């Protein structure tokens, strides 16, 4: 299939697709849209940035098409508020020439307004597990008319501990429904999940598990300590004289806050925003919106946005810290090189992070290109306290691989006095 006109979907939907800038269907769309329209249960596995949302949104809109009744007929479950909002915008864009009523619910604010929209009547509901279950228990949501249930980013759902909430929802959804599960990876947990509640699903795998997005140039620098990371980051950002946008990922909120303050002080507060779990919903949404619009050049983030957020035009992802969850590396670098574009991923690796680097390279089945630290970047001596923490962490990692390993920091036996 070379174009969207080859799919048996209504002309109004095709018009919205073309106006949205989609030129040709992606592999995941080619292999799933027709089967979904035919009523098949689908498990779709594809890396980030490959068009999974449209793969289920187009047939979902086509199957429901007209506004009908008071209660939702389509339900899409997403792991985070940001992704739920992103999916909602995407579906609304593709359904703009229909009269379908589409809304989103999520925790962290706006409960009264969300409740009003649900009670006003809707056809497609997108939301996070906690808020959807909360609204169901209060009688705000009624699921008896659900025809299509979509579980998006299933692997992330499991990583975030949503399995009990998913099971609760599955117990109250109509048994006679079409179920679609989409995931970036096909882990054993994902297999167990869909095996428990899907009968004879059609499994579509577009790319090998945890394959980095095509078009991403991956590079890595080995650095001795935090201060050298800062010096290297400053060198890279100083060279960003164009209107290029960078996402800078950190593994902790503390690290992200320190980095945000450094960038704001050096390049101006108007050029940088930060998002992590402690930021309220409006702050996070505004930061993503300003970054999308190009109002700011730098977005500092923890892995709260490492997947699911579709921001076009991100030329570079900088991993200031290597993620502790190995799969998150793939999702981080998937924020660039989206929709067939090219992009660069640059990773900083301290000695205690080498353990996670090896796991990443094993996962993606390739070596990341090692670069020398550029001239002019000051390589500082590692402070004693930081060196101690590094050695302790390295010891702990070696114990994971070898339980018999004692290390430099094992507890010494007490010597009994005579």
C-alpha positions in Angstrom: 0.0 0.0 0.0 1.6 3.2 -1.2 -1.0 5.7 0.2 -3.8 6.1 2.6 -6.4 6.0 -0.2 -5.8 2.3 -0.4 -7.5 1.8 3.0 -11.3 1.3 3.2 -11.8 4.4 5.4 -14.3 7.3 4.8 -13.3 10.2 2.6 -13.7 12.7 5.5 -11.1 10.8 7.5 -8.8 10.6 4.5 -9.1 14.4 4.1 -8.0 14.9 7.7 -5.1 12.5 7.2 -3.8 14.4 4.1 -4.3 17.8 5.8 -2.3 16.5 8.8 0.8 16.1 6.6 0.9 12.3 6.4 2.2 11.2 3.1 2.5 7.4 3.1 1.4 4.8 5.7 4.1 3.4 7.9 4.8 -0.4 8.2 2.8 -0.7 11.4 -0.1 1.1 9.8 0.0 -1.0 6.7 -0.1 -4.3 8.7 -2.7 -3.4 11.3 -5.3 -0.9 9.9 -7.1 -3.5 7.6 -7.1 -6.3 10.3 -8.5 -3.8 12.9 -11.2 -2.7 10.6 -12.1 -6.4 10.1 -12.5 -6.8 13.8 -9.4 -8.7 14.7 -7.7 -8.7 18.1 -4.3 -7.1 17.5 -1.0 -7.1 19.3 1.2 -4.5 17.6 4.9 -4.2 18.4 6.9 -1.3 16.9 9.5 1.1 18.0 8.7 4.7 19.0 8.0 7.2 16.3 6.6 4.7 13.8 3.0 5.8 13.8 1.4 3.4 16.3 -1.2 6.0 17.4 -2.6 6.4 13.9 -2.5 2.7 13.4 -5.3 2.2 15.8 -6.8 5.7 15.7 -7.8 5.6 12.0 -9.7 2.4 12.2 -11.2 3.4 15.6 -12.6 6.6 14.1 -13.8 4.8 11.0 -15.6 2.1 13.0 -17.4 4.5 15.3 -17.7 7.5 12.9 -21.0 9.0 14.1 -21.7 10.4 17.5 -24.0 8.1 19.3 -25.4 7.7 22.8 -24.1 9.1 26.1 -21.4 6.5 27.1 -18.0 5.9 25.5 -17.8 3.3 22.8 -14.0 3.5 22.4 -11.5 3.4 25.3 -7.8 4.1 25.0 -5.6 3.5 28.1 -2.2 5.3 28.3 0.5 5.2 31.0 1.1 8.9 31.5 -0.8 12.2 31.4 1.4 13.6 28.7 0.9 10.6 26.5 -2.9 10.6 27.1 -3.1 14.3 26.1 -0.9 13.6 23.0 -3.1 10.7 21.9 -6.2 12.9 22.4 -4.9 15.6 20.2 -3.9 13.1 17.5 -7.3 11.4 17.4 -9.1 14.8 17.4 -7.0 15.9 14.5 -7.8 12.8 12.5 -11.5 13.0 13.5 -12.0 16.7 12.8 -14.5 16.1 9.9 -16.6 13.7 12.0 -19.0 14.6 14.8 -17.3 12.2 17.2 -17.0 13.5 20.8 -13.5 12.8 22.1 -12.2 13.6 25.6 -9.3 12.8 28.0 -9.2 12.2 31.7 -6.1 11.9 33.9 -5.0 12.4 37.5 -3.2 15.5 38.9 -5.9 18.2 38.3 -8.9 19.2 36.4 -11.2 16.6 37.9 -14.4 18.8 37.8 -13.8 19.9 34.2 -13.1 16.3 33.1 -16.2 15.1 34.9 -18.4 17.7 33.1 -17.0 16.6 29.7 -17.7 12.9 30.5 -21.2 13.6 31.7 -22.0 15.7 28.6 -21.6 12.5 26.6 -18.7 11.2 24.5 -17.7 8.5 22.0 -14.0 8.0 22.5 -12.3 8.3 25.9 -8.6 8.5 26.4 -7.1 8.3 29.9 -4.7 7.0 32.6 -5.7 4.0 34.6 -6.0 5.7 38.0 -8.4 8.4 36.9 -10.5 6.1 34.7 -10.9 3.6 37.5 -11.7 6.5 40.0 -14.5 7.8 37.6 -15.9 4.3 37.2 -16.1 3.7 40.9 -17.9 7.0 41.4 -20.4 6.1 38.7 -19.2 8.9 36.4 -18.1 6.4 33.7 -20.2 3.6 32.4 -18.5 1.0 30.2 -21.4 -1.2 29.0 -21.1 0.3 25.4 -17.4 -0.1 24.9 -16.8 -1.7 21.5 -13.0 -1.1 21.2 -10.5 -1.2 24.0 -6.9 0.0 23.2 -4.0 -0.6 25.6 -1.2 1.7 24.4 2.5 1.5 25.5 1.8 -1.8 27.3 5.4 -2.3 28.3 5.5 1.1 30.0 2.3 0.4 31.8 3.8 -2.7 33.3 7.1 -0.8 34.2 5.0 1.7 36.1 3.1 -0.9 38.1 -0.3 -0.5 36.4 -1.0 -4.3 36.1 -3.5 -4.3 39.0 -5.4 -1.3 37.6 -5.5 -2.9 34.1 -6.9 -6.1 35.6 -9.5 -4.2 37.5 -10.7 -2.5 34.3 -10.7 -5.7 32.3 -13.1 -7.2 34.9 -15.7 -4.5 34.3 -15.3 -4.0 30.5 -17.8 -5.9 28.2 -16.5 -9.3 27.3 -17.8 -8.8 23.7 -15.3 -6.2 22.6 -12.3 -5.7 20.2 -9.0 -5.4 22.1 -5.9 -3.8 20.7 -2.6 -3.8 22.5 0.4 -1.8 21.3 3.9 -1.8 22.7 7.4 -0.8 21.8 8.9 -4.1 23.1 7.7 -7.7 23.3 8.9 -8.7 26.8 7.8 -11.8 28.6 5.6 -9.7 30.8 3.8 -8.2 27.8 3.3 -11.8 26.4 1.8 -12.9 29.7 -0.4 -9.8 29.8 -2.1 -10.3 26.4 -2.2 -14.0 26.9 -4.4 -13.5 30.0 -7.1 -11.4 28.3 -6.9 -11.8 24.5 -8.0 -14.9 22.6 -6.0 -15.8 19.5 -4.7 -12.2 18.8 -3.0 -11.4 15.6 0.6 -10.5 16.5 2.3 -7.9 14.3 6.0 -7.2 14.9 7.5 -4.5 12.7 11.0 -4.3 14.2 13.2 -6.4 16.4 12.7 -5.8 20.1 14.3 -2.6 21.4 15.7 -1.6 18.0 16.8 2.1 18.0 14.8 4.4 15.7 16.2 4.4 12.2 18.0 7.7 11.4 19.5 8.2 14.9 23.3 8.6 15.0 24.4 7.3 18.4 27.5 8.6 20.1 29.0 8.2 23.5 31.6 10.0 25.7 33.4 8.3 28.6 33.7 10.9 31.3 35.2 10.5 34.8 32.8 12.5 36.9 29.8 14.9 37.2 31.8 18.1 36.8 33.3 16.9 33.6 29.8 16.0 32.3 28.8 19.6 33.0 31.9 20.9 31.1 31.2 18.7 28.2 27.5 19.7 28.1 28.5 23.4 28.1 30.8 22.7 25.1 28.0 21.0 23.2 25.4 23.7 24.0 27.9 26.5 23.3 28.2 25.1 19.8 24.5 25.2 19.3 24.3 28.6 17.5 21.5 27.5 15.2 17.8 27.3 16.2 18.3 23.7 17.2 16.3 22.0 19.9 17.8 19.6 22.4 16.2 17.3 25.0 18.6 16.6 27.9 17.7 13.5 29.9 18.6 12.9 33.5 18.0 9.8 35.7 16.9 11.7 38.8 14.9 14.8 39.7 17.9 16.1 41.7 20.2 15.8 38.7 17.6 17.4 36.5 17.1 20.4 38.9 20.9 21.0 39.1 21.1 20.9 35.3 18.2 23.2 34.8 19.7 25.8 37.1 23.1 25.5 35.2 21.5 26.0 31.8 19.2 28.8 32.9 22.2 30.6 34.5 24.4 30.2 31.4 21.9 30.5 28.6 19.0 32.4 30.1 15.8 31.2 31.8 13.8 32.0 28.7 15.7 29.3 26.8 15.1 26.3 29.0 12.3 24.4 30.8 12.3 21.4 33.0 9.8 18.5 33.5 9.8 15.7 36.0 7.4 13.9 38.3 7.3 16.7 41.0 6.2 19.3 38.5 2.4 19.9 38.3 0.4 19.0 35.2 0.1 22.6 33.9 3.8 23.2 34.3 4.7 20.0 32.4 2.1 20.7 29.6 3.3 24.3 29.2 6.9 23.2 29.0 6.2 20.6 26.3 4.1 23.1 24.4 6.8 25.8 24.4 9.4 23.3 23.3 7.1 22.1 20.5 6.5 25.7 19.4 10.2 26.5 19.4 9.9 29.1 22.1 12.7 27.4 24.1 15.8 25.6 22.8 16.4 23.2 25.7 14.1 20.8 27.6 15.6 19.1 30.7 13.6 16.0 31.6 13.6 12.7 33.5 12.1 9.6 31.8 8.6 10.9 32.3 8.8 12.0 28.6 11.1 9.3 27.3 8.3 7.8 25.3 5.0 8.6 23.8 5.6 12.4 23.3 5.6 13.1 19.6 7.6 16.4 19.3 8.8 17.0 15.7 12.0 18.7 14.9 14.1 17.5 17.8 17.6 17.4 16.3 19.5 16.0 19.3 18.9 14.0 22.4 21.6 14.3 25.1 21.7 11.6 27.8 23.4 13.4 30.6 22.9 10.3 32.7 22.5 6.7 31.4 19.0 5.4 32.4 18.7 2.7 35.0 15.9 1.0 33.1 17.8 -0.3 30.0 14.8 -0.1 27.6 14.4 3.6 28.4 17.5 4.3 26.4 15.7 3.3 23.2 12.7 5.4 24.1 14.8 8.4 24.9 16.7 8.5 21.7 13.4 7.8 19.9 12.4 11.5 20.6 14.6 12.4 17.7 14.7 11.1 14.1 10.9 10.9 14.1 8.7 10.5 11.0 11.7 9.7 8.7 13.9 12.6 9.9 17.6 12.3 11.0 18.8 13.0 14.5 21.7 12.5 16.9 21.9 10.9 20.3 24.8 11.8 22.6 25.4 9.9 25.8 27.7 10.7 28.8 29.0 7.7 30.7 30.8 7.8 34.1 32.6 4.7 35.4 29.7 3.5 37.5 27.4 3.8 34.5 29.4 1.4 32.3 27.4 -1.5 33.8 24.2 0.0 32.3 26.0 0.9 29.0 26.9 -2.8 28.5 23.3 -3.8 29.1 22.1 -1.2 26.6 24.5 -2.4 23.9 23.4 -6.0 24.6 19.8 -5.0 24.3 20.2 -3.1 21.0 22.7 -5.6 19.7 25.2 -3.0 18.6 28.2 -0.9 19.9 27.6 2.8 20.3 30.2 4.9 18.6 32.8 6.1 21.2 34.1 9.6 20.8 37.1 11.4 22.4 36.3 14.3 24.6 36.9 17.4 22.5 39.9 19.7 23.1 39.0 22.6 25.3 36.8 20.6 27.6 38.2 20.6 31.1 38.5 17.1 32.5 38.5 17.6 36.3 39.7 15.3 39.0 37.1 13.3 40.7 36.4 14.5 44.2 37.0 11.9 47.0 33.3 11.7 48.0 32.2 11.2 44.4 34.9 8.5 43.9 33.7 6.7 47.0 30.2 6.7 45.7 31.3 5.5 42.3 33.3 2.6 43.9 30.4 1.6 46.1 28.0 1.5 43.1 30.5 -0.5 41.0 30.9 -3.0 43.9 27.1 -3.4 44.1 26.9 -4.0 40.4 29.6 -6.7 40.6 27.7 -8.3 43.5 24.6 -8.6 41.2 26.7 -10.5 38.7 28.6 -12.5 41.3 27.0 -13.0 44.8 30.4 -14.3 46.1 32.1 -11.0 45.3 33.0 -9.1 48.5 34.4 -5.8 47.0 36.3 -3.0 48.6 33.3 -2.0 50.8 32.2 -5.3 52.3 31.4 -5.3 55.9 34.4 -6.3 58.0 34.0 -9.0 60.6 34.2 -7.8 64.1 37.3 -9.0 66.0 36.4 -10.4 69.4 38.5 -9.0 72.2 40.0 -11.5 74.5 
